[in-house]
């Protein structure tokens, strides 16, 4: 079992409102988003198990990303790197710059220690080289990234 960091490219097919608690909600427009997370544990919290969990339809809704994926969001690509270093915030910040994206304030970042606005980024432009930019973010941070094949 590995430890690491990962980024999910999520397509939201229609506008979705996520309300995890009474005083917190997000209205997410249709489009593409990237979510960056980490998996630094063993067993069920390993990188492999975390990615498996995100791709499963039948799971208990626990994290913000679970709410998005249980609704209109569908994972269309996964980029990840094995590392014991906590790189979630660095990857997120690099993607924010490279993709010229808009962070969703507070989404997926309740335990963030890197000062991120949010760990879900809305891609406002439609870059033709999105996959290349995802890989570039990891490489510029010295991470050897891989892509997970998503079943069609």
Protein Blocks (a to p, Z undefined) as FASTA:
>chain_A
ZZdddddddddfbdcdddfbfkbccdddedddddddddfbehjlmmklmmmmmmpmbdcd
fbfmlmmmmmmbccfbdcddddfbdfklmmmmmmmmmnopacdehiaplmccnlpabfcd
cdfbacfklmmmmmmmmmmnopacddddddZZ
